[in-house]
Amino acid sequence: MLARPLFLPALTACALLLRNHADGAGLTSPEPTPPAQAPAQSAEVLIQAPEPRFVAPTLRDRIGRIWAPVLINGQGPFRMVLDTGASDSAITVPVAEALGLVPDSSHAVLVRGVTGSAIVPTVHVDSLVVGDLDVSSATLPIVADALGGAEGVLGTAGLTDKRIDIDFLHDRITIARSHGQHAPLGFITLPLERSGPGLLMVAASVTQVRVHAVIDTGAERSIGNEALRRALVSRGAQGTPDQIFDVTTHVQGGERFESPPITLGGIEISGARITYGEVRIFEHWHLTQEPALLIGMDALGLLEELIIDYRRRELELRTR
């Protein structure tokens, strides 16, 4: 029996393939003075890693990635993947060991991934801090993997009044309180159609096909449901065999095709690919009857900058 059901609707980032990247720059915060209860926090937290420290763009065969330097119980920072498709955060076993925390199987929770679900142990932490996000007294699932080299997943819990600025050009991520400000000059603004735990959805189109687009910064690849495949792919066409993994260790096969331009508002994203498969997460989101697309970092990483304003319930996008 589960002590407290916990759903992480799209922890796809934790298991999809990761490409190598080059080094980048650091993190900045719009609030130079850290909270008194977190004296270890600073405007710039340095992390030594072979990949860019915070934000990697998608260039050629590289897949964009968004990392966040997170302090847990005042220790760290730990390098966690920002996942807008995950309702709650999670950490790996090595992080729990570094914090001196023993996973508790008696308080196991259900983790829902793209292809399946699993019951995993948890740990309790007193604090989780990054930027203006300060979560106290949290129960975190323990996942087997968090995207090769990442130490956990940073979900959307606690972000309802936050504004996340992801700058691929300058390798920078800022998590700050939203003050309701409008998008900067040069950005396209998209209202969120639906936004719930682990779900950011906007209206989009692929060629002339209207789709429900779920923005998932944790997913390496973009995934389309069978309704979208029927609308875009010729009957009998053969794509590249592909496999979809997630943190639950379930694997599902699919076919990957070159994607026509994906239109988000006035922005066209070209050069992405879509893997098609009727994965479990579309059923969970009730997105099986109409064309739906989970937009991953292979497409989002082609942007210059992406801002998610949870308070205003909108996305703000700028192209390169």
Secondary structure, 3 states (H helix, E strand, C coil): CCCCCCCCCCCHHHCCCCCCCCCCCCCCCCCCCCCCCCCCCCCCCCCCCCCCCCEECCCCCCCCEEEEEEEECCEEEEEEEECCCCCCCEEEHHHHHHCCCCCEEEEEEEEECCCCEEEEEEEEEEEEEECCEEEEEEEEEEECCCCCCCCEEECCCCCCCEEEEEECCCCEEEEEECCCCCCCCCCEEEECCEEECCEEEEEEEECCEEEEEEECCCCCCEEECHHHHHHHCCCCCCCEEEEEECCCCCEEEEEEEECCCEEECCEEECCCEEEECCCHHHHHCCCCCCCEEEECHHHHCCCCEEEEECCCCEEEEECC
